[in-house]
Amino acid sequence: MKFRTFLRHIRVGSSNIVRNGWMTVASIGAVTTTLILVAVFLALMLNLNEMAKNIEDDVEIQTLIDLTATEEDIQSLGKQIEEIKGVDTVIFSSNDDELNKLIEGMGEQGEAWKLLEQDNPLNHAFIVRALDPQDTEAIAKEIQKLDSVDKVIYGKDVVEQLFEFNNYARVIGLVLIAALVFTAIFLISNTIKITIMARSREIGIMKLVGATNWFIRWPFFVEGMLLGMLGSILPIILIMVGYHFVVKMLSGQVSFNFVEILPYNPFAWQLSLIILATGAIIGVWGSIMSIRKFLKV
């Protein structure tokens, strides 16, 4: 394609937006409405996914060491655990460390446990984390087979339910986002189709005088892309302003480590670029779907 022809397509596509008046407003309105829904839901699902990931990353395997194990047995056990496939970190925790955790975790009631400091009955332990939290159960079973292991604790029932819930939540989130995107494409495609129908006679005349299909298509591609990008402006503004407000409101108000939303920078900018690209792509795709039957002359 010659550069002059390319500029002509951009000029014609841009002028069509102005010339169509209220139809352009309707198209941009459809894009804006659907992209707002997509942006809000996408921001929500990505943050929920991050929270689910934080919860999964907090899952650990507490390996209690046999009370009769010697120093050499403990060192050997640590090396064997590190060699298990899928293990990320192995941290030794002495019985004194375990007692301190117990005292701190029980608050005021933990004061009574300080009486055990002189004769600590607790086991030494290895705190094990998996590279992939989904492998926690498999790793725990491998550790249980090793010598010098008294007990393996990882909250089997809770962990299984947690991972099952997170997997369902991710699948449902992806399905709903896909449904919103396809709804946006359907609405935009039909709205653009109305604008093309108003010019069906013009397209027919261009075909009859010898214009190629691609020569006719390009201005509509440009128009669809511009409609999509213009329709993404308001959703992007809402993302930038709204997400900044949410981050500021929640900052310092939540005490749980896993309840952390994605930081404003770069998340808001990345999401804005995704919405802009989505608007442009579905605008072009809507034009492609809408113009096909009008090229059959």
C-alpha positions as CSV (number, residue, x, y, z in Angstrom):
1,M,0.0,0.0,0.0
2,K,1.3,3.4,-1.0
3,F,1.8,6.0,1.8
4,R,-0.5,8.4,0.1
5,T,-3.3,5.8,0.0
6,F,-2.7,5.0,3.6
7,L,-3.1,8.6,4.6
8,R,-6.3,8.7,2.5
9,H,-7.8,5.8,4.4
10,I,-7.0,7.5,7.7
11,R,-8.5,10.8,6.5
12,V,-11.7,9.2,5.2
13,G,-12.0,7.0,8.3
14,S,-11.6,10.0,10.6
15,S,-14.0,12.1,8.6
16,N,-16.6,9.4,8.7
17,I,-16.7,9.6,12.5
18,V,-17.5,13.3,12.3
19,R,-20.0,12.9,9.4
20,N,-22.0,10.1,11.2
21,G,-22.9,12.4,14.0
22,W,-25.3,10.6,16.4
23,M,-24.4,7.2,15.1
24,T,-20.8,7.9,16.2
25,V,-22.0,8.9,19.6
26,A,-24.0,5.7,19.9
27,S,-21.0,3.6,18.9
28,I,-18.7,5.3,21.3
29,G,-21.4,4.9,24.0
30,A,-21.6,1.2,23.4
31,V,-17.9,0.8,23.6
32,T,-17.6,3.0,26.7
33,T,-20.3,1.1,28.6
34,T,-19.0,-2.4,27.9
35,L,-15.4,-1.4,28.5
36,I,-16.2,0.1,31.8
37,L,-17.7,-3.3,32.8
38,V,-14.7,-5.2,31.5
39,A,-12.3,-2.8,33.2
40,V,-14.0,-3.0,36.6
41,F,-14.4,-6.7,36.5
42,L,-10.9,-7.3,35.2
43,A,-9.4,-5.1,38.0
44,L,-11.5,-7.0,40.6
45,M,-10.5,-10.5,39.3
46,L,-6.8,-9.6,39.0
47,N,-6.8,-8.3,42.6
48,L,-8.7,-11.3,43.9
49,N,-6.3,-13.6,42.1
50,E,-3.4,-11.7,43.8
51,M,-5.0,-12.2,47.2
52,A,-5.5,-15.9,46.4
53,K,-1.9,-16.2,45.4
54,N,-0.8,-14.5,48.7
55,I,-2.9,-17.0,50.7
56,E,-1.4,-19.9,48.8
57,D,2.2,-18.6,49.3
58,D,1.6,-18.5,53.1
59,V,0.9,-22.3,53.1
60,E,3.8,-24.1,54.7
61,I,4.7,-27.6,55.9
62,Q,5.7,-27.8,59.6
63,T,7.9,-30.9,59.9
64,L,8.3,-31.9,63.6
65,I,11.6,-33.6,64.2
66,D,11.8,-36.7,66.4
67,L,12.8,-35.8,70.0
68,T,15.5,-38.6,69.9
69,A,17.1,-37.2,66.8
70,T,20.8,-36.2,67.1
71,E,22.4,-33.1,65.6
72,E,23.7,-35.2,62.7
73,D,20.2,-36.7,62.1
74,I,18.7,-33.2,62.0
75,Q,21.3,-31.9,59.5
76,S,20.8,-35.1,57.4
77,L,17.0,-34.6,57.4
78,G,17.3,-31.0,56.3
79,K,19.4,-32.0,53.3
80,Q,17.0,-34.8,52.4
81,I,14.0,-32.4,52.5
82,E,15.9,-29.9,50.3
83,E,16.4,-32.6,47.7
84,I,12.7,-33.4,47.4
85,K,11.4,-32.2,44.0
86,G,9.3,-29.0,44.3
87,V,10.7,-27.8,47.6
88,D,11.5,-24.0,47.6
89,T,12.8,-23.2,51.1
90,V,13.7,-25.2,54.2
91,I,14.1,-23.2,57.4
92,F,15.2,-24.8,60.7
93,S,13.2,-23.7,63.8
94,S,14.4,-24.8,67.2
95,N,12.1,-25.8,70.0
96,D,12.8,-22.4,71.7
97,D,11.7,-20.7,68.5
98,E,8.5,-22.8,68.4
99,L,7.8,-22.0,72.0
100,N,8.2,-18.3,71.4
101,K,5.8,-18.5,68.4
102,L,3.3,-20.3,70.6
103,I,3.5,-17.7,73.4
104,E,3.2,-14.8,70.9
105,G,0.3,-16.4,69.1
106,M,-1.7,-16.9,72.3
107,G,-1.4,-13.3,73.4
108,E,-2.1,-12.8,77.1
109,Q,-2.9,-16.4,77.6
110,G,0.6,-17.3,76.3
111,E,2.2,-16.0,79.5
112,A,1.4,-19.3,81.2
113,W,3.5,-21.1,78.6
114,K,6.6,-19.2,79.7
115,L,6.9,-21.7,82.6
116,L,8.1,-24.2,80.0
117,E,11.1,-22.2,79.0
118,Q,13.3,-24.1,81.5
119,D,12.2,-27.5,80.3
120,N,10.9,-27.1,76.8
121,P,8.9,-30.2,75.7
122,L,8.4,-29.0,72.1
123,N,10.1,-30.5,69.0
124,H,12.6,-28.9,66.8
125,A,11.1,-28.3,63.3
126,F,11.7,-27.6,59.7
127,I,9.4,-25.0,58.1
128,V,9.1,-26.1,54.4
129,R,7.6,-24.1,51.5
130,A,6.9,-25.5,48.0
131,L,7.8,-23.8,44.8
132,D,4.2,-24.4,43.6
133,P,1.8,-24.3,46.6
134,Q,-0.4,-26.9,44.7
135,D,2.4,-29.4,45.4
136,T,2.2,-29.0,49.2
137,E,0.3,-32.2,49.9
138,A,2.7,-34.3,47.7
139,I,5.8,-32.9,49.3
140,A,4.3,-33.4,52.8
141,K,3.8,-37.1,52.0
142,E,7.4,-37.4,50.8
143,I,8.7,-35.8,54.0
144,Q,6.6,-38.2,56.2
145,K,8.5,-41.1,54.7
146,L,11.9,-39.8,55.9
147,D,13.7,-40.9,59.1
148,S,13.8,-38.7,62.2
149,V,10.4,-37.2,61.3
150,D,7.9,-37.3,64.1
151,K,4.9,-35.5,62.5
152,V,4.1,-33.4,59.4
153,I,1.5,-30.6,59.8
154,Y,0.1,-28.6,56.9
155,G,-3.6,-28.4,57.5
156,K,-4.6,-31.0,54.9
157,D,-8.3,-30.4,54.8
158,V,-8.0,-26.6,54.9
159,V,-5.3,-26.5,52.2
160,E,-7.3,-28.8,49.9
161,Q,-10.4,-26.7,50.2
162,L,-8.4,-23.5,49.8
163,F,-6.8,-24.6,46.6
164,E,-10.1,-26.0,45.2
165,F,-11.8,-22.7,46.0
166,N,-9.0,-20.6,44.4
167,N,-9.1,-22.8,41.2
168,Y,-12.9,-22.5,40.9
169,A,-12.7,-18.7,41.5
170,R,-10.0,-18.3,38.7
171,V,-12.0,-20.4,36.2
172,I,-15.2,-18.5,36.9
173,G,-13.4,-15.2,36.7
174,L,-11.9,-16.0,33.3
175,V,-15.3,-17.2,32.0
176,L,-17.0,-14.0,33.1
177,I,-14.3,-11.8,31.6
178,A,-14.5,-13.7,28.3
179,A,-18.3,-13.3,28.4
180,L,-18.0,-9.6,28.9
181,V,-15.5,-9.2,26.1
182,F,-17.7,-11.2,23.7
183,T,-20.7,-9.1,24.8
184,A,-18.7,-5.9,24.1
185,I,-17.8,-7.2,20.6
186,F,-21.4,-8.2,19.8
187,L,-22.7,-4.7,20.8
188,I,-20.0,-2.8,19.0
189,S,-20.3,-5.0,15.9
190,N,-24.0,-4.4,15.7
191,T,-23.7,-0.6,16.4
192,I,-21.0,-0.2,13.7
193,K,-23.2,-2.3,11.4
194,I,-25.9,0.3,11.6
195,T,-23.5,3.0,10.6
196,I,-22.4,0.9,7.6
197,M,-26.0,0.1,6.6
198,A,-26.5,3.9,6.2
199,R,-23.7,3.9,3.6
200,S,-24.5,0.6,1.9
201,R,-25.4,2.4,-1.3
202,E,-22.1,4.3,-1.3
203,I,-20.3,1.0,-0.8
204,G,-22.2,-0.6,-3.7
205,I,-21.4,2.3,-6.0
206,M,-17.6,2.0,-5.1
207,K,-17.8,-1.7,-5.9
208,L,-19.4,-1.1,-9.3
209,V,-16.8,1.4,-10.4
210,G,-14.0,-1.0,-9.6
211,A,-12.9,-0.4,-6.1
212,T,-11.3,-3.4,-4.4
213,N,-12.6,-4.9,-1.2
214,W,-9.5,-3.9,0.7
215,F,-9.8,-0.3,-0.6
216,I,-13.3,-0.2,0.8
217,R,-12.4,-1.9,4.0
218,W,-9.5,0.2,5.2
219,P,-11.5,3.4,6.1
220,F,-13.9,1.3,8.1
221,F,-11.0,-0.4,9.9
222,V,-9.7,3.0,10.8
223,E,-13.1,4.2,11.8
224,G,-13.7,1.1,14.0
225,M,-10.3,1.5,15.6
226,L,-10.9,5.1,16.4
227,L,-14.4,4.4,17.8
228,G,-12.9,1.7,20.1
229,M,-10.1,4.0,21.2
230,L,-12.4,7.0,21.8
231,G,-14.8,4.7,23.7
232,S,-11.9,3.6,26.0
233,I,-11.1,7.1,27.2
234,L,-13.7,7.3,29.9
235,P,-13.0,3.8,31.2
236,I,-9.3,4.7,31.4
237,I,-10.1,7.9,33.3
238,L,-12.3,5.9,35.7
239,I,-9.5,3.3,36.2
240,M,-6.8,5.9,36.9
241,V,-9.0,8.0,39.3
242,G,-11.0,5.2,40.9
243,Y,-8.1,2.8,41.5
244,H,-6.1,5.6,43.0
245,F,-8.9,6.3,45.4
246,V,-9.3,2.6,46.3
247,V,-5.5,2.2,47.0
248,K,-5.5,5.4,49.2
249,M,-8.6,4.3,51.1
250,L,-7.3,0.8,51.8
251,S,-3.8,1.9,52.6
252,G,-3.0,1.1,56.2
253,Q,-6.6,0.0,56.9
254,V,-6.1,-3.8,56.4
255,S,-4.2,-5.8,59.0
256,F,-4.0,-9.1,57.1
257,N,-0.9,-9.7,55.0
258,F,-2.8,-11.5,52.3
259,V,-5.4,-8.8,51.8
260,E,-3.2,-6.6,49.6
261,I,-4.3,-5.1,46.4
262,L,-2.0,-4.6,43.4
263,P,0.0,-1.3,43.7
264,Y,-1.3,1.6,41.7
265,N,1.9,1.9,39.7
266,P,2.3,0.0,37.4
267,F,-1.1,-1.9,37.6
268,A,-3.4,1.1,36.7
269,W,-1.2,2.0,33.7
270,Q,-1.0,-1.6,32.5
271,L,-4.8,-2.1,32.9
272,S,-5.3,1.2,31.0
273,L,-3.2,0.0,28.1
274,I,-5.1,-3.3,28.0
275,I,-8.4,-1.5,27.9
276,L,-7.1,0.9,25.1
277,A,-5.8,-2.1,23.1
278,T,-9.1,-4.0,23.7
279,G,-11.2,-1.1,22.5
280,A,-9.1,-0.7,19.3
281,I,-9.1,-4.5,18.6
282,I,-12.8,-5.1,19.1
283,G,-13.6,-1.9,17.1
284,V,-11.6,-3.2,14.1
285,W,-13.1,-6.7,14.6
286,G,-16.6,-5.2,14.7
287,S,-16.0,-3.4,11.5
288,I,-14.7,-6.5,9.8
289,M,-17.7,-8.5,10.9
290,S,-20.1,-5.8,9.9
291,I,-18.9,-4.9,6.4
292,R,-18.5,-8.4,5.0
293,K,-22.0,-8.8,3.5
294,F,-22.0,-5.3,2.0
295,L,-19.0,-6.2,-0.1
296,K,-21.0,-9.0,-1.9
297,V,-22.1,-7.0,-4.9
